[in-house]
Amino acid sequence: MSVRELPVLALASLVVTQPDPTGAYTLTAGRFWSLVAVLVGLAGTIIGALALTRSTGRNGTGRKGALVALPAGLSGAAIGGLVVAAAEGGPGTGYGIVGGYIALVIGLIAVSLGGLALARSRTTGRQVEVVDNTRRNRGR
């Protein structure tokens, strides 16, 4: 082996040792966790929206839904934030950064819907008690 062949061997070893690019449909760890975060945040958003529409009911479904939507949205946003923080590349690299950002947005929407539903359920609960007490006093 001569000195002239060393650069050729070095370039050949670089070509051989480069990793395969991540395919568009390959489920990497980053993509998996961003998918989990999006699904948890989406579930929280749906539950929060249902709780918001039912927050005026007397059976308390709005309050229970709000109490489920808040931690679901917070979990989705937190996992999405961790995926974004751990990503070492941009979109298309397999780190799940796009899904992480989507999970952040959906999780924050779920938290806001759950908080709004919780605030409305507290307000309607107090008003119902006041109305019931005044009706009792009028009948006596």
C-alpha positions as CSV (number, residue, x, y, z in Angstrom):
1,M,0.0,0.0,0.0
2,S,1.4,3.3,-1.0
3,V,1.0,6.8,0.4
4,R,-1.1,7.7,-2.7
5,E,-3.8,5.2,-1.8
6,L,-4.4,6.5,1.8
7,P,-6.7,9.4,0.8
8,V,-8.8,7.1,-1.4
9,L,-9.1,4.6,1.5
10,A,-10.1,7.3,3.9
11,L,-12.8,8.6,1.6
12,A,-14.0,5.1,1.0
13,S,-14.3,4.4,4.8
14,L,-16.3,7.6,5.2
15,V,-18.8,6.6,2.6
16,V,-19.1,3.1,4.0
17,T,-19.6,4.2,7.7
18,Q,-22.2,6.9,7.1
19,P,-25.6,6.0,8.6
20,D,-28.6,5.5,6.4
21,P,-30.9,8.5,6.2
22,T,-34.1,8.2,8.2
23,G,-37.0,7.2,5.9
24,A,-40.2,9.3,5.8
25,Y,-42.3,6.5,7.3
26,T,-39.8,5.2,9.8
27,L,-41.1,5.4,13.4
28,T,-38.2,6.7,15.4
29,A,-38.2,7.3,19.2
30,G,-38.7,11.0,18.7
31,R,-41.6,10.5,16.3
32,F,-43.2,8.0,18.7
33,W,-43.1,10.3,21.7
34,S,-44.3,13.2,19.7
35,L,-47.2,11.0,18.4
36,V,-48.0,10.0,22.0
37,A,-47.9,13.7,23.1
38,V,-50.2,14.7,20.2
39,L,-52.7,12.0,21.1
40,V,-52.8,12.8,24.8
41,G,-53.2,16.5,24.0
42,L,-55.9,15.8,21.5
43,A,-57.8,13.7,24.0
44,G,-57.5,16.5,26.5
45,T,-58.7,19.0,23.9
46,I,-61.8,16.9,23.1
47,I,-62.6,16.3,26.7
48,G,-62.1,20.0,27.5
49,A,-64.4,21.1,24.7
50,L,-67.1,18.6,25.9
51,A,-66.6,19.8,29.5
52,L,-67.0,23.4,28.3
53,T,-70.2,22.7,26.6
54,R,-71.5,20.8,29.6
55,S,-70.2,23.2,32.2
56,T,-73.7,24.7,32.9
57,G,-75.3,21.3,33.7
58,R,-76.3,20.3,37.2
59,N,-74.9,16.8,37.0
60,G,-71.3,18.0,37.3
61,T,-69.9,16.5,34.1
62,G,-68.3,19.7,33.1
63,R,-66.2,19.8,36.3
64,K,-65.1,16.2,35.9
65,G,-64.2,16.7,32.3
66,A,-62.3,19.9,33.1
67,L,-60.3,18.0,35.8
68,V,-59.4,15.4,33.2
69,A,-58.6,17.9,30.4
70,L,-56.2,19.9,32.5
71,P,-53.6,17.2,33.3
72,A,-54.0,15.6,29.8
73,G,-53.2,18.9,28.1
74,L,-50.4,19.6,30.5
75,S,-48.9,16.1,29.9
76,G,-49.2,16.5,26.1
77,A,-47.6,19.9,26.2
78,A,-44.8,18.7,28.5
79,I,-44.0,15.6,26.5
80,G,-44.1,17.8,23.3
81,G,-41.7,20.3,24.9
82,L,-39.3,17.5,25.9
83,V,-39.3,16.1,22.3
84,V,-38.6,19.6,21.0
85,A,-35.8,20.2,23.5
86,A,-34.2,16.8,22.8
87,A,-34.4,17.2,19.0
88,E,-31.0,17.6,17.4
89,G,-32.2,18.3,13.9
90,G,-34.9,20.1,12.0
91,P,-38.0,18.7,10.2
92,G,-37.5,15.5,8.3
93,T,-34.6,14.3,10.4
94,G,-36.6,11.8,12.4
95,Y,-36.4,13.5,15.8
96,G,-40.1,14.4,15.8
97,I,-39.7,18.1,16.2
98,V,-42.8,18.9,14.1
99,G,-45.0,16.6,16.1
100,G,-43.5,18.1,19.3
101,Y,-44.5,21.6,18.3
102,I,-48.0,20.4,17.3
103,A,-48.3,18.7,20.7
104,L,-47.3,21.9,22.5
105,V,-50.0,23.8,20.7
106,I,-52.7,21.2,21.2
107,G,-51.7,20.7,24.8
108,L,-52.0,24.4,25.6
109,I,-55.4,24.5,23.9
110,A,-56.5,21.6,26.1
111,V,-55.2,23.3,29.2
112,S,-57.1,26.6,28.3
113,L,-60.3,24.7,27.5
114,G,-60.1,22.7,30.7
115,G,-59.4,25.8,32.8
116,L,-62.2,27.7,31.2
117,A,-64.6,24.8,31.8
118,L,-63.5,24.6,35.4
119,A,-64.0,28.3,36.0
120,R,-67.5,28.1,34.4
121,S,-68.5,25.0,36.4
122,R,-67.5,26.8,39.7
123,T,-69.5,29.8,38.7
124,T,-72.6,27.9,37.7
125,G,-72.4,25.8,40.8
126,R,-72.5,28.9,43.1
127,Q,-75.4,30.4,41.1
128,V,-77.4,27.2,41.4
129,E,-76.9,27.1,45.2
130,V,-78.0,30.8,45.5
131,V,-81.1,30.2,43.3
132,D,-82.0,27.1,45.4
133,N,-81.6,29.0,48.7
134,T,-83.8,31.8,47.6
135,R,-86.5,29.4,46.4
136,R,-86.5,27.7,49.8
137,N,-86.7,31.0,51.7
138,R,-89.6,32.2,49.5
139,G,-91.7,29.2,50.2
140,R,-91.6,29.6,54.0
